[in-house]
Amino acid sequence: MIKSIELVDAATFKQLEKIQPNKINYLFGGNGTGKTTLGKVINDCDLYPQCNITWKSGPVERIVYNKNFVEENFSQSDSIKGIFTLGKDSTDSKKKIEETRTRIDEVEDDIVNINNQIEKKKTEFTELKKNFIERVWNFKDEYIDHFKPAYRGYLGSKKSFFEKCLSEIGNDSPILEKEKIIEKCDQIFSELLTSYDTLEIPDFSSLIGLQEDQVLKEKIIGKEDVEIGKLIEKLDNSDWVKQGLGYLNLSGDVCPFCQQEISVNLKAEIENFFDETYRTKIQQIENLLENYRTSQNGVLSNIDQIIQQDIPILDFTELSKKKNFIDERIKNNAKTIDDKLKNPSIPVSLEPINEITSEISGLIIKYNEVINKNNEVVENIDREKENLINQIWKFTVENIKHDIESYSLEKTRHSKAINGLSETLQNRNTEKLVAENSVRELESKITSVQYSVNEINKLLNSFGFTNFKLQKAKKKGFYELVRDDGQKVGQTLSEGEYTFITFLYFYHLLKGSTEETGVTKNKIVVIDDPISSLDSSVLFVVSNLIKSIIRDAKEDKNGIKQIFILTHNVYFFKEVTFRSNRDNKWKEESYWLVQKHDKQSRIIEHEDNPIKTTYELLWRELDESDKINTATIFNTMRRILEYYFNILGNLDYAVEALKKFEGEEKLICKSLVGWINDGSHFINDDLAVTVDSSDIHKYLKVFKDIFYKMDHGSHYEMMTNKTVTA
């Protein structure tokens, strides 16, 4: 069955119209409202790319009765394709086919249910996957600033990022700590990445060697064997005397301390005390101080040059601290040496710098290691980037490991369920195929075109169409229309005859097939305005045949799964939709109005039959005899007869009706039909005729008999809610 229809086309349904049809669908609308378009879409939706049909359990063959059907399948002059049907003498085979068809329907229901279950499982998994994708996508936000070069190409789609993560599950790169991998990213992905020269370690050996000079530890005094030497040694004031001697040279022979004139011998003796050995030692200390300061400047200058270099990958903060430390210590040592010059007799020692120089050298060595690694990266940048990208994906996968494991479990669980259902589905499809082949084989053995010929001719005779018939043509599997003398009808059929025979052909085609197989196949029926004229001999028969098709659809007979009836004829619509008071609306039925406003067609569903006519209301006035209005009853009956026989049926029946009555009833009949024959009154006219209440039942009886004597008793029964003949 068709589950839904979406209609859009430039000419009629300019805006989307969507309907959800029932098993039995009645659509009423005027000419040009879009009914025929709907029928064509149902017949072949592929011809209307913007339209769409959704099936409940897969496409079913559509058989459409419209002008195209008549033109393509039926001709008054050419051979007509024969209709293969199951013969009457094939009861056992027909029963087997019916049982197999029932099983096929059951299997098709199973297939629909299994497909629904598969879709449900897929939908569930899709929703679960969507949640996993969202969680994985959110993870990247924390690292996007650092990992963006590695994630490039996967940031435009949450799904592609997720799929990339899944593909990296087998990544065997080493797992780095967060800080380490971020550090590598900042280095390798840096736009400023370049190579650098290694740093030169300052030469501290000279400075250290000077610091160990033994002269600093010596007690440097003058010559002891001179007379004054004993006194100086006793007083231990050698340094004071040396300084005084310097002042004495400035003051001449006057003592710079007591201002007394000293003797030449004393001065000579003091000068003799500070001999060549003393002067050599002092010169040695002076040289030491000069060399120390020179080495100090060289070392500190070298360290400054390192610190001042622009190498972003290095942090010179620690080196600056150590430089300040050694600078302070060297200055202190230089001052100590200077103090030694001032007081040569006092032994001194310098603060050690070995440890700090080792630390500085070690720090510079580490700097060079960083530089060497950086230069190695620069030299092998492509390989380094590739390795880092692999490490980033490994890091990513490791941090979303729980989500990936949960996703894999869910995927396995749903895949297992879907595979199981798919296997069952395959078995059901195989079973269906085998059953369909069995039906085709049975049908090919017992089908014949002769049965349809007999049935169609029987209906033609029963409804008075006796001047032509259908017979098998010489061409195998074809029919032809002939007169009683065997001559082909050519183009001589009346419109009513042509309409009737074409619909009878369609009617029997629904129960058969133009091929030897496919007689019992499922089908959807579309009937688009089958009544082109209001010839009563056609209209009422066709209406009743259609009602039998509707019942087949309701009861799932003859493979009719769904039916669409489209018409602009009010009376035909009322005929095929009529239900007696005892037969309420079926739940399988739906009513639709097809309307067009401002060149836009609409299809509107109604809960109940939307077509209510004045004609039907006239009949309702006759429902209860005890409540009939004697002032209007004559006009009511007269208007019903006029509308039904003259206007709808186009039948000049008055003379024939009068011939069928005798006596009083003939007079009553004449009074009823006389005004109709006059031709000046129509359904909306009123005549001032009063009927005596005692004679009402006589008029009602003649009124009823007119329908029966004119062979339209079924219509009378239908409109008076009596027994309905199908």
C-alpha positions in Angstrom: 0.0 0.0 0.0 0.9 3.6 -0.4 1.8 5.2 2.9 2.0 8.8 1.7 2.0 10.9 -1.5 3.8 14.2 -1.9 2.7 16.3 -4.8 4.6 19.3 -6.3 4.5 20.4 -9.9 4.7 23.7 -11.8 1.2 23.5 -13.3 -1.2 22.3 -10.6 0.4 21.7 -7.2 2.6 24.7 -7.0 3.1 24.2 -3.3 3.7 20.8 -1.6 0.6 18.8 -0.9 1.0 15.7 1.2 -1.7 13.1 1.8 -1.7 9.8 3.7 -4.3 7.7 1.9 -6.4 4.9 3.4 -7.1 1.5 1.8 -10.2 3.0 0.0 -10.0 6.6 -1.1 -12.7 8.7 -2.7 -11.6 12.0 -4.2 -14.1 14.5 -5.6 -13.2 17.6 -7.5 -14.0 19.6 -10.6 -12.3 19.4 -13.9 -8.8 20.9 -13.9 -8.3 20.7 -10.1 -5.5 18.1 -10.3 -7.2 14.7 -10.0 -5.7 13.4 -13.2 -2.3 14.6 -12.1 -2.7 12.7 -8.8 -3.6 9.5 -10.8 -0.6 9.8 -13.0 1.7 10.3 -10.1 0.4 7.2 -8.5 0.8 5.3 -11.8 4.4 6.4 -12.4 6.0 8.7 -9.9 9.3 8.6 -11.7 7.8 10.8 -14.4 7.4 13.6 -11.7 10.8 14.0 -10.1 9.5 16.6 -7.6 6.8 14.3 -6.3 7.3 11.3 -4.0 5.5 8.2 -2.9 6.3 6.4 0.3 5.4 2.7 0.4 4.4 0.7 3.5 6.1 -2.4 2.2 7.6 -1.7 -1.2 6.1 -0.8 -4.5 2.9 -2.6 -5.7 1.8 -2.7 -9.4 -0.7 0.1 -10.2 -3.6 -0.4 -12.6 -5.1 2.9 -13.7 -8.4 3.4 -15.6 -8.3 6.7 -17.4 -8.2 8.0 -21.0 -4.7 6.8 -21.4 -5.7 3.3 -20.3 -8.4 3.2 -23.0 -6.1 4.5 -25.7 -3.2 2.2 -24.8 -5.1 -1.0 -24.1 -8.4 -0.9 -26.0 -9.5 -0.2 -29.6 -12.7 -0.7 -31.5 -10.8 -1.8 -34.6 -7.5 -3.3 -33.6 -6.9 -6.5 -31.7 -7.2 -6.3 -27.9 -4.8 -8.0 -25.5 -6.5 -11.0 -24.0 -7.0 -11.2 -20.2 -5.7 -14.4 -18.7 -7.8 -15.6 -15.7 -8.0 -18.8 -13.7 -10.4 -21.2 -15.2 -13.4 -22.6 -13.2 -12.1 -26.1 -13.4 -9.0 -25.4 -11.5 -10.3 -25.4 -8.0 -7.4 -27.2 -6.4 -4.8 -25.0 -8.1 -6.8 -21.9 -7.3 -6.9 -22.9 -3.6 -3.2 -23.6 -3.6 -2.5 -20.2 -5.3 -4.8 -18.5 -2.8 -3.0 -20.1 0.1 0.4 -19.3 -1.3 -0.7 -15.7 -1.9 -1.9 -15.5 1.7 1.5 -16.7 2.8 3.2 -14.2 0.5 1.2 -11.4 2.2 2.2 -12.7 5.6 5.9 -12.9 4.5 5.6 -9.3 3.1 4.3 -8.2 6.5 7.2 -9.9 8.2 9.6 -8.2 5.7 8.1 -4.8 6.6 8.3 -5.5 10.3 11.9 -6.7 10.0 12.9 -3.7 7.9 11.3 -1.4 10.5 13.3 -3.2 13.2 16.5 -2.8 11.2 15.7 0.9 10.7 14.9 1.3 14.4 18.3 -0.3 15.3 20.1 1.9 12.8 18.3 5.0 14.2 19.2 4.0 17.7 22.9 3.5 16.8 22.9 6.7 14.7 21.8 8.6 17.8 24.3 6.9 20.0 27.1 7.6 17.5 26.0 11.2 17.3 26.5 11.5 21.1 29.9 9.8 20.9 30.9 12.1 18.1 29.8 15.2 20.1 31.9 14.1 23.1 35.0 13.4 21.1 34.5 16.7 19.2 34.4 18.6 22.5 37.6 17.0 23.7 39.6 18.7 21.0 38.7 22.2 22.2 41.2 22.0 25.1 44.1 21.3 22.8 43.1 23.0 19.5 45.5 25.9 20.0 48.5 23.5 20.2 47.3 20.6 18.0 45.6 22.5 15.2 48.4 21.6 12.6 47.8 17.9 13.3 44.0 18.2 13.3 44.0 20.1 10.0 41.8 18.4 7.5 39.4 17.0 10.2 38.1 20.2 11.8 35.4 20.9 9.2 33.3 17.9 10.2 32.6 16.3 13.5 32.0 13.0 11.8 35.3 13.0 9.9 37.2 13.9 13.2 35.5 11.0 14.9 36.3 8.6 12.1 39.9 9.7 12.1 40.1 9.0 15.9 38.7 5.5 15.2 41.3 4.9 12.5 44.1 5.8 15.0 43.2 3.1 17.5 46.2 1.0 16.3 48.6 3.9 16.5 51.8 2.6 18.2 53.5 5.9 18.7 54.8 6.6 22.3 52.4 8.2 24.7 53.7 11.6 25.8 52.7 13.6 28.9 50.5 16.6 28.3 53.2 19.2 29.0 55.8 17.4 26.9 53.6 17.1 23.8 52.5 20.7 24.1 56.2 21.7 24.4 57.0 19.7 21.2 54.1 21.3 19.4 55.2 24.8 20.3 58.6 24.0 18.9 58.0 21.9 15.8 54.9 23.8 14.6 56.5 27.2 15.3 56.8 29.5 12.3 60.0 30.8 13.8 61.7 27.4 13.8 65.4 27.8 12.7 68.8 26.5 13.5 71.3 28.2 15.9 75.0 28.1 16.5 76.1 26.3 19.7 77.3 28.4 22.6 81.0 28.7 23.5 81.7 27.8 27.1 83.8 30.5 28.8 87.4 29.5 29.8 87.5 29.7 33.5 90.9 27.9 33.8 93.0 31.1 33.9 90.8 32.7 36.6 90.8 29.5 38.6 94.6 29.2 38.2 95.3 32.8 39.4 93.0 32.1 42.4 95.3 29.3 43.5 98.5 31.5 43.4 100.5 30.8 46.7 101.8 34.3 47.0 98.5 35.3 48.4 99.0 32.9 51.3 102.6 34.1 52.1 103.6 36.6 54.8 105.6 39.1 52.9 108.0 41.1 55.0 111.5 42.8 54.6 115.1 41.6 55.2 115.4 40.3 58.8 119.2 40.4 59.2 119.4 44.2 59.2 119.4 46.0 62.6 116.0 47.5 62.3 114.6 44.3 60.9 114.6 42.8 64.4 112.6 45.7 65.7 110.1 45.6 62.8 109.7 41.8 63.3 109.2 42.3 67.0 106.5 45.0 66.4 105.1 43.1 63.4 104.5 46.4 61.6 106.2 45.7 58.4 103.2 46.9 56.3 103.0 50.0 58.4 106.7 50.8 57.9 106.5 50.1 54.2 103.6 52.6 53.9 105.6 55.1 56.1 108.6 54.7 53.8 106.5 55.8 50.9 105.4 58.9 52.8 109.1 59.5 53.9 110.1 59.7 50.3 107.6 62.5 49.9 108.6 64.4 53.0 112.4 64.3 52.5 114.3 63.6 55.8 111.4 64.5 58.1 109.5 61.6 59.6 105.9 61.8 58.3 104.6 60.6 61.6 106.6 62.5 64.3 107.9 65.3 62.1 111.4 64.8 63.5 114.4 64.7 61.2 115.7 61.2 60.8 119.3 60.2 60.1 120.5 59.1 56.8 121.6 55.8 58.2 118.1 55.0 59.5 116.5 55.8 56.2 119.1 53.6 54.4 118.5 50.8 56.9 114.8 51.0 56.4 115.1 50.9 52.7 117.6 48.1 53.0 114.9 46.1 55.0 112.6 46.1 51.9 115.0 44.3 49.6 114.7 42.9 46.1 113.0 39.8 47.3 110.3 41.8 48.9 109.8 44.0 45.9 109.6 40.9 43.7 106.8 39.4 45.8 104.9 42.7 45.7 105.3 42.8 41.9 104.0 39.3 41.8 100.9 40.3 43.7 100.4 43.3 41.5 100.6 41.1 38.4 98.2 38.7 39.9 95.7 41.4 40.5 96.0 42.7 37.0 95.7 39.3 35.4 92.8 38.4 37.7 90.9 41.5 36.6 91.6 40.8 33.0 90.4 37.2 33.3 87.4 38.5 35.2 86.4 40.8 32.4 86.9 38.2 29.8 84.7 35.6 31.5 81.9 38.0 32.4 82.0 39.4 28.9 81.6 35.9 27.4 78.7 35.2 29.7 77.0 38.5 28.8 77.4 37.7 25.1 75.6 34.4 25.6 72.7 36.0 27.6 72.3 38.8 25.0 71.8 36.3 22.1 68.2 36.1 20.6 67.5 32.3 21.0 63.8 31.9 21.8 64.1 28.2 22.5 66.5 29.0 25.5 65.7 30.6 28.8 68.8 32.5 30.1 67.2 33.4 33.4 69.2 30.9 35.4 72.4 31.8 33.6 71.8 35.5 34.4 71.5 34.6 38.1 74.7 32.6 38.1 76.5 35.3 36.2 75.5 37.8 38.8 76.7 35.4 41.5 80.1 34.8 40.0 80.5 38.5 39.2 80.0 39.3 42.8 82.4 36.6 44.0 85.1 37.6 41.5 84.8 41.2 42.6 85.2 40.2 46.2 88.3 38.2 45.3 89.8 41.1 43.3 89.3 43.3 46.4 91.0 40.7 48.5 94.0 40.7 46.2 94.1 44.4 46.4 94.0 44.3 50.2 97.0 41.9 50.0 98.9 44.5 48.1 98.2 47.0 50.9 99.1 44.5 53.6 101.6 42.0 52.1 102.5 40.6 55.5 98.9 39.3 55.9 98.2 35.9 54.2 94.9 35.8 52.4 92.7 33.3 50.5 90.1 33.9 47.8 86.5 32.6 47.8 86.3 29.5 45.6 84.6 29.8 42.2 85.1 26.2 41.0 81.6 25.1 41.9 79.8 28.1 40.2 82.0 27.9 37.1 81.1 24.2 36.9 77.4 25.0 37.2 77.7 27.7 34.5 79.6 25.3 32.2 77.0 22.6 32.8 74.1 25.0 32.1 75.7 26.1 28.8 76.2 22.4 27.9 72.4 21.9 28.5 71.7 24.9 26.3 73.8 23.4 23.6 71.9 20.1 23.9 68.7 22.0 23.3 70.2 23.8 20.4 71.5 20.5 18.9 68.1 18.9 19.2 66.5 22.0 17.7 69.0 21.9 14.8 68.3 18.2 14.3 64.6 18.9 14.1 65.2 21.7 11.6 67.4 19.4 9.6 64.7 16.6 9.6 61.6 18.8 10.0 59.3 16.7 7.7 60.0 13.5 9.6 59.7 15.3 13.0 56.3 16.8 12.1 55.1 13.4 10.9 56.2 11.8 14.2 54.7 14.5 16.2 51.4 14.3 14.4 51.3 10.6 15.1 52.0 11.3 18.7 49.3 13.8 18.9 46.7 11.4 17.5 48.0 8.8 19.9 47.6 11.2 22.8 44.1 12.1 21.6 43.0 8.5 21.3 44.4 7.7 24.7 42.5 10.5 26.3 39.1 9.5 24.7 39.8 5.8 25.2 36.7 5.2 27.4 34.4 6.8 24.8 35.9 4.8 22.0 35.6 1.5 23.9 31.9 2.3 24.7 31.3 3.2 21.1 32.9 -0.1 19.9 30.7 -2.1 22.3 27.5 -0.4 21.1 28.5 -0.8 17.5 29.2 -4.5 18.0 25.9 -5.0 19.8 23.8 -3.2 17.2 25.7 -4.8 14.3 25.1 -8.2 15.8 21.3 -7.4 16.1 21.1 -5.9 12.6 23.0 -8.8 11.1 20.6 -11.2 12.7 17.7 -9.3 11.4 19.2 -9.0 8.0 19.8 -12.8 7.9 16.1 -13.3 8.8 15.1 -10.7 6.2 17.1 -12.5 3.5 15.4 -15.8 4.4 12.0 -14.1 4.2 12.9 -12.6 0.8 14.0 -16.0 -0.4 10.8 -17.5 0.9 8.8 -14.8 -0.9 10.6 -15.4 -4.1 10.1 -19.1 -4.0 6.4 -18.6 -3.3 6.0 -16.1 -6.1 7.7 -18.5 -8.5 5.3 -21.2 -7.3 2.3 -19.0 -8.0 3.6 -18.1 -11.5 4.1 -21.8 -12.3 0.6 -22.7 -11.1 -0.9 -19.8 -13.0 0.9 -20.6 -16.2 -0.7 -24.1 -16.2 -4.3 -23.1 -15.6 -4.8 -19.6 -17.0 -6.8 -18.9 -20.1 -8.2 -15.9 -22.0 -11.5 -17.7 -22.8 -13.0 -17.3 -19.3 -12.8 -13.5 -19.5 -14.5 -13.6 -23.0 -17.3 -15.6 -21.6 -17.7 -13.4 -18.5 -17.6 -10.1 -20.4 -20.1 -11.3 -23.0 -22.4 -12.5 -20.2 -22.4 -9.0 -18.7 -23.0 -7.4 -22.0 -26.0 -9.6 -22.7 -27.4 -9.2 -19.2 -27.5 -5.4 -19.6 -28.9 -5.4 -23.1 -25.8 -4.9 -25.1 -26.6 -7.7 -27.6 -25.6 -6.2 -31.0 -21.8 -6.9 -30.4 -19.6 -9.3 -28.5 -16.0 -10.1 -27.6 -14.3 -13.1 -29.1 -10.8 -14.6 -29.3 -8.9 -13.3 -32.2 -6.8 -15.4 -34.5 -3.7 -13.9 -33.0 -3.0 -16.0 -29.9 -3.8 -14.2 -26.6 -5.8 -11.4 -28.2 -9.5 -10.4 -28.4 -11.6 -8.6 -31.0 -15.0 -6.9 -31.0 -17.5 -8.3 -33.6 -21.1 -8.1 -34.6 -23.4 -11.1 -34.6 -22.4 -11.8 -38.2 -18.7 -11.9 -37.3 -17.8 -8.5 -38.8 -15.5 -6.3 -36.7 -17.3 -3.4 -35.1 -14.9 -0.8 -36.5 -15.8 2.6 -35.2 -19.5 1.9 -35.0 -20.0 1.6 -31.2 -22.0 4.3 -29.4 -20.3 6.3 -26.6 -22.3 4.4 -24.0 -21.4 1.0 -25.6 -17.8 2.0 -25.9 -17.6 3.3 -22.3 -19.2 0.1 -21.0 -17.1 -2.4 -22.9 -13.8 -0.6 -22.0 -14.8 -0.6 -18.3 -15.8 -4.2 -18.4 -12.3 -5.0 -19.9 -10.7 -3.0 -17.1 -12.9 -4.7 -14.5 -11.9 -8.2 -15.6 -8.2 -7.1 -16.0 -8.2 -6.5 -12.3 -9.0 -10.2 -11.8 -6.5 -11.4 -14.4 -3.5 -10.4 -16.4 -2.5 -9.8 -20.0 0.3 -12.3 -19.4 -0.1 -16.0 -18.6 1.3 -15.3 -15.1 0.6 -12.6 -12.6 -3.1 -13.2 -12.5 -3.2 -13.1 -8.7 -0.6 -10.5 -8.1 -1.2 -7.6 -5.7 -2.3 -4.3 -7.2 -3.4 -0.8 -6.5 -6.4 0.4 -8.5 -6.9 4.0 -9.7 -10.3 4.8 -11.3 -10.3 8.3 -12.8 -13.8 9.5 -13.9 -15.0 6.3 -15.6 -18.4 7.9 -16.6 -18.1 10.2 -19.6 -21.8 10.2 -20.3 -24.8 9.8 -18.0 -26.4 7.0 -19.9 -28.2 5.1 -17.1 -27.4 1.8 -18.8 -23.8 2.5 -18.2 -23.7 4.7 -15.1 -25.5 2.5 -12.6 -23.9 -0.8 -13.8 -20.4 0.7 -13.7 -21.1 2.2 -10.2 -22.1 -1.2 -8.9 -19.1 -2.9 -10.5 -16.8 -0.3 -8.8 -18.5 -1.0 -5.5 -17.7 -4.7 -5.9 -14.1 -3.7 -6.5 -14.2 -1.6 -3.4 -15.4 -4.6 -1.4 -12.6 -6.7 -2.9 -10.2 -4.0 -1.6 -11.9 -4.0 1.8 -11.8 -7.8 2.0 -8.3 -8.2 0.4 -9.7 -10.2 -2.5 -8.3 -10.5 -6.0 -5.0 -9.0 -4.9 -6.5 -5.5 -4.6 -4.6 -3.8 -1.8 -5.7 -0.2 -2.3 -8.1 1.8 -4.4 -8.4 5.5 -5.5 -11.6 6.7 -7.1 -11.4 10.2 -8.6 -14.4 11.9 -10.1 -16.1 15.3 -10.8 -19.6 13.7 -11.2 -21.6 14.3 -8.1 -24.1 11.6 -8.7 -21.5 9.0 -9.5 -19.6 10.0 -6.3 -22.8 9.5 -4.3 -23.5 6.2 -5.9 -20.1 4.6 -5.1 -19.9 6.1 -1.6 -23.4 5.3 -0.5 -23.8 3.4 2.7 -27.1 2.4 4.2 -28.0 3.3 7.8 -27.1 -0.3 8.7 -23.7 -0.1 7.0 -21.7 2.7 8.6 -18.6 4.2 7.2 -15.8 1.6 7.0 -12.6 2.4 8.9 -10.7 1.6 5.6 -12.3 4.6 3.8 -11.2 8.2 3.4 -12.9 11.1 1.7 -11.1 13.9 0.0 -12.0 17.1 -1.8 -9.7 18.3 -4.6 -10.0 22.1 -4.9 -8.2 24.8 -6.8 -7.9 28.4 -5.7 -5.7 31.0 -7.3 -4.2 28.4 -9.6 -3.0 26.3 -6.6 -4.6 22.9 -6.1 -5.3 21.6 -2.6 -6.4 18.1 -1.4 -8.4 18.3 1.8 -9.4 15.2 3.8 -12.9 15.0 5.4 -13.9 12.7 8.2 -17.3 12.0 6.6 -18.6 12.1 3.1 -18.4 15.8 2.1 -20.8 15.5 -0.8 -24.4 16.3 0.2 -26.9 17.0 -2.6 -30.4 18.4 -2.9 -31.3 15.2 -4.7 -30.4 13.2 -1.6 -32.4 15.6 0.6 -35.5 15.1 -1.6 -35.3 11.4 -0.9 -35.1 12.0 2.8 -38.5 13.7 2.6 -40.0 10.3 1.7 -38.3 8.4 4.6 -41.2 8.4 7.1 -44.8 8.3 5.6 -46.5 9.5 8.8 -44.5 12.7 8.6 -44.8 13.4 4.9 -45.9 17.0 4.0 -49.0 16.5 1.8 -48.5 20.0 0.3 -45.1 19.2 -1.1 -45.1 15.4 -1.6 -46.2 15.5 -5.2 -43.5 18.1 -6.1 -40.9 16.0 -4.2 -41.6 12.8 -6.2 -41.9 14.7 -9.5 -38.5 16.4 -8.9 -36.8 13.1 -8.0 -38.1 11.4 -11.2 -37.2 14.4 -13.4 -33.7 14.8 -12.0 -32.9 11.1 -12.0 -34.4 10.0 -15.4 -34.3 13.2 -17.4 -31.3 15.3 -16.2 -29.0 12.6 -14.9 -30.0 9.7 -17.1 -31.0 11.6 -20.1 -33.9 9.1 -20.6 -37.1 10.0 -22.3 -38.9 7.3 -20.3 -42.4 8.8 -19.8 -44.1 6.9 -22.6 -42.5 3.6 -21.7 -43.4 4.1 -18.0 -47.1 4.7 -18.8 -47.2 1.5 -20.9 -46.3 -0.5 -17.9 -49.3 0.6 -15.7 -53.0 0.0 -15.9 -56.1 1.6 -14.4 -55.8 4.0 -11.5 -52.0 3.5 -11.2 -51.7 4.6 -14.9 -53.5 7.8 -14.0 -51.2 8.4 -11.0 -48.2 7.6 -13.1 -49.4 10.1 -15.8 -49.8 12.8 -13.1 -46.3 12.2 -11.9 -44.5 12.1 -15.3 -46.7 14.5 -17.2 -44.9 17.6 -15.9 -41.6 16.0 -16.6 -42.5 15.4 -20.2 -43.6 19.0 -20.5 -39.9 19.9 -20.3 -40.4 23.3 -18.6 -39.6 22.3 -15.1 -36.4 21.3 -13.4 -35.3 20.1 -10.0 -35.5 23.5 -8.3 -39.1 24.3 -9.6 -42.2 23.9 -7.4 -45.7 23.1 -8.6 -48.8 23.9 -6.6 -50.3 20.4 -6.5 -52.0 19.1 -3.4 -52.4 15.4 -2.7 -55.1 14.1 -0.4 -53.6 12.3 2.6 -55.6 9.2 2.0 -54.0 8.8 -1.5 -50.4 9.4 -0.5 -49.7 5.6 -0.3 -51.0 5.2 -3.8 -48.6 7.8 -5.2 -45.7 6.4 -3.2 -46.4 2.9 -4.6 -46.6 4.1 -8.2 -43.4 6.2 -7.6 -41.6 3.0 -6.4 -43.0 0.9 -9.2 -41.7 3.3 -11.9 -38.2 2.5 -10.8 -38.7 -1.2 -10.7 -40.6 -1.3 -14.0 -37.8 0.8 -15.6 -35.2 -1.7 -14.2 -33.8 0.8 -11.7 -35.1 -0.8 -8.6 -31.6 -1.0 -7.1 -31.3 2.8 -7.2 -34.7 3.1 -5.4 -33.5 0.6 -2.7 -30.2 2.5 -2.3 -31.8 5.9 -1.9 -34.5 4.6 0.5 -31.9 2.8 2.6 -33.4 -0.6 1.8 -31.4 -3.6 0.6 -28.4 -2.5 -1.5 -27.5 -4.6 -4.4 -23.8 -4.6 -5.4 
